[in-house]
Amino acid sequence: MNRLRDKVERVRELVVKEFRQIRRDPRLNRVIILTPILQLVLFGYAVSTDVFDTPVYVVDHDRTQASRALVDAFTASGYFRVVGQSERPADLVASLDHGSAVVGLEIPRGFARQIHAPTGSEVQLLLDGTNSNTASVAGAYAERIVRAYGVRVQQREAVDLVDLRERAWFNADLSSRDYNVPAVIGAILMLVALLLTSLAIVREREIGTLEQLRVSPLSPGELIAGKMIPFGIIGLLDMVLVTAVAVLWFRIPFVGNPGMLLLASILYLLATLGIGLLISTLASTQQEAFMVSFLVYMPAILLSGFMFPISSMPDSFQWLTLLNPMRHYLEVVRGVFLKGVGIGALWPQYLALLGMGVSVLWFAAARFRAREG
């Protein structure tokens, strides 16, 4: 019992020493404080796949009340704004070529007459596909507006028309902010864990204090625990900070259990801290550790589903994402935030995070003992 108490006391003293050293290092303070705030602001305000005020060029050959009502439906939606009108299709093409419009709407002659016919009428939508995401989202919005306009016209003439309405679950407004901001938690935790762990350990090796710790009564396990615990605590504090800002400032819905998010964050930190410790065994200088951290960080972001859906990746890369702890963590974060799902739906992700955390941390600790022993 006394030996256990002595171990705990030595680890506690090392943890206190680490917090003092972090407080005195301005570079680490920037990583801890500025990085979460900067990423949250960028992804909360600047990064969005929503489409608003998309420029539209209109060619109206019909010039009737019905055609003008269709154009008004586009502008009233808030998704589009008319930047030019003409009767010449060549003007529409030129507008798309020069980038002054993203969507072209051409209304044929006889539109008002044919829309009441059994076969209905047709309109042409042209999209600038240079930005495929903007084109696909704008095209979907435009299609919904045209279809809704046709339904309204037919409802005036057929009271028994089927009323088809769409309903989105979990993110009713289809807001990309509600989807992106919670995922920032995973990106921040990985960045903080990688940089703090790898840079702090390599820095101590550079200035020689790690050698002093090796000849102290601390065992290798106590040394690793004393190094990891402060960064794990900082990661959890960053998680709480980002969650609070996401809910209170950005009004992101949080309908799940906070305890499930906390448990997933702890398991996720085991894996990310282990990767940071592994980087510290590979790097000899802080600059090298910094570069290796970003070489790990960027592929982890791209293969996590953070910005691009995993289902659209090639099969080989979809299998590769299973080895990425951020992929599993983001599934938990979005499930807890937006869906409020429980452990019954997310247990595979928790199990994957636990397995990765234990295995990566064990392997990194073994390499650390081998190098520093």
C-alpha positions in Angstrom: 0.0 0.0 0.0 2.8 2.4 0.8 4.5 1.6 -2.5 1.3 2.5 -4.3 1.0 5.7 -2.4 4.6 6.6 -3.2 3.9 5.9 -6.9 0.8 8.1 -6.9 2.7 10.9 -5.1 5.6 10.8 -7.6 3.2 10.9 -10.5 1.3 13.8 -8.9 4.5 15.8 -8.4 5.4 15.2 -12.1 2.0 16.3 -13.2 2.3 19.6 -11.2 5.7 20.1 -12.7 4.3 19.7 -16.2 1.5 22.2 -15.6 4.1 24.7 -14.4 6.3 24.1 -17.5 3.3 24.4 -19.8 2.3 27.7 -18.2 5.8 29.2 -18.8 6.0 28.1 -22.4 4.3 30.7 -24.7 4.2 28.3 -27.7 2.3 25.7 -25.8 -0.1 28.3 -24.4 -0.9 29.4 -28.0 -1.7 25.8 -28.9 -3.9 25.3 -25.9 -5.8 28.6 -26.0 -5.6 30.1 -29.5 -5.9 26.9 -31.6 -9.4 25.8 -30.3 -10.8 29.3 -30.6 -9.4 29.9 -34.1 -10.6 26.6 -35.5 -14.0 27.0 -33.9 -14.4 30.5 -35.4 -13.3 29.3 -38.9 -15.5 26.3 -39.0 -18.4 28.1 -37.4 -18.4 31.1 -39.7 -16.2 30.7 -42.7 -16.5 27.0 -43.6 -20.0 26.2 -44.9 -21.5 24.1 -47.6 -24.8 26.0 -47.5 -25.7 28.0 -50.5 -27.2 31.5 -50.2 -27.6 34.4 -52.7 -26.3 32.2 -55.5 -26.2 34.4 -58.7 -28.7 33.4 -61.4 -29.1 34.6 -64.9 -32.6 34.4 -66.3 -33.7 34.0 -70.0 -37.4 34.4 -70.1 -38.9 33.8 -73.5 -42.5 33.7 -72.2 -42.7 37.0 -70.5 -46.0 36.2 -68.7 -47.2 36.4 -65.1 -46.5 32.7 -64.6 -42.9 33.0 -65.7 -42.4 36.0 -63.5 -43.9 34.1 -60.6 -41.4 31.3 -61.1 -38.5 33.8 -61.1 -39.9 35.4 -57.9 -40.0 32.0 -56.3 -36.3 31.7 -56.9 -35.5 35.1 -55.3 -37.9 34.7 -52.4 -36.3 31.5 -51.3 -33.1 33.3 -50.2 -30.9 30.8 -52.0 -30.7 32.7 -55.3 -30.5 36.3 -56.6 -31.0 37.4 -60.1 -27.9 39.1 -61.6 -29.2 39.6 -65.1 -32.1 38.9 -67.5 -32.2 38.7 -71.3 -34.1 37.0 -74.1 -30.9 35.7 -75.8 -29.6 32.3 -74.6 -26.1 33.4 -75.7 -26.1 36.0 -72.9 -26.8 33.2 -70.4 -23.9 31.1 -71.6 -21.6 34.2 -71.6 -22.6 34.9 -68.0 -21.8 31.3 -66.9 -18.5 31.4 -68.9 -17.4 34.6 -67.2 -18.4 33.4 -63.7 -20.9 36.2 -63.0 -23.6 33.5 -62.6 -23.6 30.0 -61.2 -27.1 29.0 -62.3 -28.8 29.8 -65.6 -32.6 29.6 -65.8 -34.3 29.5 -69.3 -38.1 29.6 -69.5 -39.5 28.6 -72.9 -42.3 30.3 -74.9 -45.7 28.9 -74.0 -44.6 28.1 -70.4 -47.8 29.7 -68.9 -50.0 27.7 -71.3 -48.3 24.4 -71.1 -48.0 24.4 -67.3 -51.8 23.8 -67.1 -51.6 21.0 -69.7 -51.6 17.3 -68.5 -48.0 16.9 -69.7 -46.9 20.1 -67.9 -44.2 22.4 -69.0 -40.4 22.3 -69.0 -37.7 24.8 -67.9 -34.0 24.5 -68.4 -31.4 24.8 -65.6 -27.7 25.3 -66.5 -25.1 25.0 -63.7 -21.5 26.1 -63.5 -19.9 22.8 -62.4 -16.5 24.4 -61.6 -17.3 24.0 -58.0 -19.0 20.7 -57.9 -20.3 21.1 -54.3 -21.9 24.5 -55.0 -23.4 23.3 -58.3 -24.9 20.1 -56.8 -26.4 22.0 -53.8 -27.7 24.9 -55.9 -29.1 22.4 -58.4 -30.9 20.6 -55.7 -32.4 23.8 -54.3 -33.4 25.0 -57.8 -35.1 21.6 -58.5 -37.1 21.8 -55.3 -38.2 25.4 -56.1 -39.4 24.4 -59.6 -41.2 21.3 -58.3 -42.8 23.3 -55.5 -44.0 25.9 -57.9 -45.5 23.3 -60.2 -47.3 21.7 -57.2 -48.8 25.0 -56.2 -50.1 25.6 -59.7 -51.7 22.2 -59.9 -53.2 22.4 -56.5 -55.3 25.3 -57.6 -56.9 23.0 -60.2 -56.9 19.6 -58.5 -57.9 19.5 -54.9 -57.2 15.8 -54.7 -53.6 16.2 -55.7 -51.2 14.3 -53.4 -49.4 16.8 -51.1 -45.8 15.6 -50.9 -43.7 17.1 -48.2 -40.1 16.5 -47.2 -38.9 16.1 -43.6 -35.3 15.9 -42.5 -34.6 14.2 -39.2 -31.9 15.3 -36.7 -30.9 18.4 -38.7 -34.2 19.8 -39.9 -32.7 23.0 -41.4 -30.0 21.0 -43.2 -27.5 23.4 -41.8 -23.8 22.6 -42.6 -22.8 24.5 -39.4 -24.7 22.0 -37.2 -22.8 19.2 -39.0 -19.3 20.8 -39.0 -19.0 22.6 -35.7 -19.3 19.5 -33.4 -16.7 17.8 -35.5 -14.2 20.5 -34.6 -14.0 18.9 -31.2 -12.3 15.8 -32.8 -9.9 18.0 -34.8 -8.9 20.1 -31.8 -8.4 17.2 -29.5 -6.1 15.4 -32.0 -4.1 18.6 -32.8 -3.6 19.5 -29.1 -2.7 16.0 -28.1 -0.2 15.5 -30.9 1.5 18.8 -30.6 1.6 19.0 -26.8 2.8 15.5 -26.3 5.4 15.3 -29.0 6.8 18.8 -28.6 7.0 18.7 -24.8 8.8 15.4 -24.6 11.2 16.3 -27.5 11.9 19.7 -25.9 12.9 18.0 -22.6 15.2 15.7 -24.5 16.8 18.6 -26.3 17.5 20.6 -23.1 18.6 17.6 -21.2 15.9 17.5 -18.5 14.6 14.2 -19.7 17.9 12.6 -18.8 17.5 14.0 -15.3 14.1 12.5 -15.0 15.5 9.1 -16.1 17.9 9.0 -13.1 15.2 10.0 -10.7 13.2 7.5 -8.6 10.5 7.6 -11.4 9.9 4.4 -13.2 9.3 4.5 -17.0 5.6 3.9 -16.5 5.4 6.7 -13.9 7.3 9.0 -16.2 4.9 8.3 -19.1 1.8 8.7 -16.9 3.1 12.0 -15.5 3.7 13.2 -19.0 0.3 12.1 -20.4 -2.1 13.1 -17.7 -1.6 16.9 -18.0 -2.2 16.8 -21.7 -5.2 14.6 -21.3 -6.7 17.0 -18.8 -6.0 19.9 -21.1 -7.7 18.0 -24.0 -10.8 17.4 -21.9 -10.9 21.1 -20.9 -10.7 22.1 -24.6 -13.5 19.6 -25.3 -15.7 21.3 -22.6 -14.8 24.7 -23.9 -15.6 23.9 -27.6 -18.8 22.2 -26.6 -19.9 25.1 -24.5 -19.2 27.6 -27.3 -20.9 25.4 -29.9 -24.1 25.1 -27.8 -24.2 28.6 -26.3 -22.8 30.8 -29.1 -23.5 28.9 -32.3 -26.7 27.3 -31.0 -25.8 23.8 -32.1 -28.4 21.4 -30.8 -27.1 19.0 -28.1 -29.8 16.3 -27.6 -27.7 13.4 -26.3 -26.0 12.4 -23.0 -22.9 14.5 -22.0 -21.5 11.4 -20.2 -21.3 9.6 -23.5 -19.4 12.4 -25.1 -17.0 12.5 -22.1 -16.4 8.8 -22.2 -15.7 8.9 -26.0 -13.3 11.8 -25.5 -11.3 9.9 -22.9 -11.0 6.9 -25.1 -10.1 9.1 -28.1 -7.4 10.9 -26.1 -5.8 7.6 -25.2 -5.2 7.0 -28.9 -4.2 10.5 -29.8 -1.8 10.9 -26.8 -0.3 7.5 -27.8 0.3 8.8 -31.3 1.9 11.9 -29.9 4.1 9.8 -27.7 5.0 7.6 -30.7 6.0 10.7 -32.6 8.3 11.8 -29.8 10.2 8.5 -30.1 10.7 9.1 -33.8 11.7 12.8 -33.7 15.0 14.2 -32.5 14.1 17.9 -32.6 11.0 20.0 -31.9 10.9 21.1 -35.6 10.9 17.5 -36.7 8.2 16.6 -34.2 6.1 19.5 -35.5 6.4 18.4 -39.1 5.7 14.7 -38.3 2.6 15.8 -36.3 1.1 17.6 -39.3 2.0 14.7 -41.6 -0.2 12.6 -39.3 -2.8 15.2 -38.7 -3.8 16.1 -42.2 -4.4 12.5 -43.5 -6.4 11.9 -40.3 -8.6 14.9 -41.0 -9.2 13.9 -44.7 -9.9 10.2 -43.8 -12.3 11.0 -40.9 -15.4 12.1 -42.7 -14.8 15.6 -41.3 -15.2 17.4 -44.6 -15.9 14.6 -47.2 -18.3 11.7 -46.8 -16.5 8.4 -46.3 -19.1 6.7 -48.5 -17.8 8.7 -51.6 -14.2 7.4 -51.1 -12.8 4.4 -53.0 -13.3 1.1 -51.2 -9.7 0.8 -50.3 -9.7 4.2 -48.5 -13.0 3.4 -46.8 -11.3 0.3 -45.2 -8.3 2.5 -44.3 -10.5 4.9 -42.4 -11.3 2.2 -40.0 -7.8 2.6 -38.6 -8.4 6.3 -38.0 -9.6 7.0 -34.4 -11.0 10.4 -35.5 -13.4 8.7 -37.9 -15.0 6.7 -35.0 -14.9 9.7 -32.6 -16.7 12.0 -35.1 -19.5 9.4 -35.5 -20.0 9.4 -31.7 -19.9 13.3 -31.5 -22.4 13.8 -34.3 -24.6 11.0 -33.0 -24.6 12.5 -29.5 -25.0 16.1 -30.6 -27.6 15.8 -33.4 -29.3 12.4 -32.9 -29.1 11.8 -29.1 -28.4 8.1 -29.8 -27.3 5.8 -26.9 -24.6 3.2 -26.4 -26.8 0.6 -28.2 -26.1 2.3 -31.5 -22.6 3.5 -30.9 -21.0 0.6 -29.1 -18.8 -0.4 -32.2 -17.3 3.1 -32.2 -16.6 2.9 -28.5 -15.0 -0.5 -28.8 -12.9 0.6 -31.7 -11.7 3.7 -29.8 -10.9 1.5 -26.7 -8.9 -1.0 -28.8 -7.0 1.7 -30.7 -6.3 3.7 -27.5 -4.9 0.7 -25.6 -2.9 -0.7 -28.5 -1.4 2.6 -29.7 -0.5 3.7 -26.2 1.0 0.4 -25.3 3.1 0.3 -28.5 4.2 4.0 -28.0 5.1 3.4 -24.4 7.2 0.3 -25.3 9.1 2.3 -27.9 9.6 5.2 -25.4 11.0 2.8 -22.8 13.3 1.2 -25.4 14.6 4.6 -26.5 14.9 6.3 -23.1 15.9 3.2 -21.2 
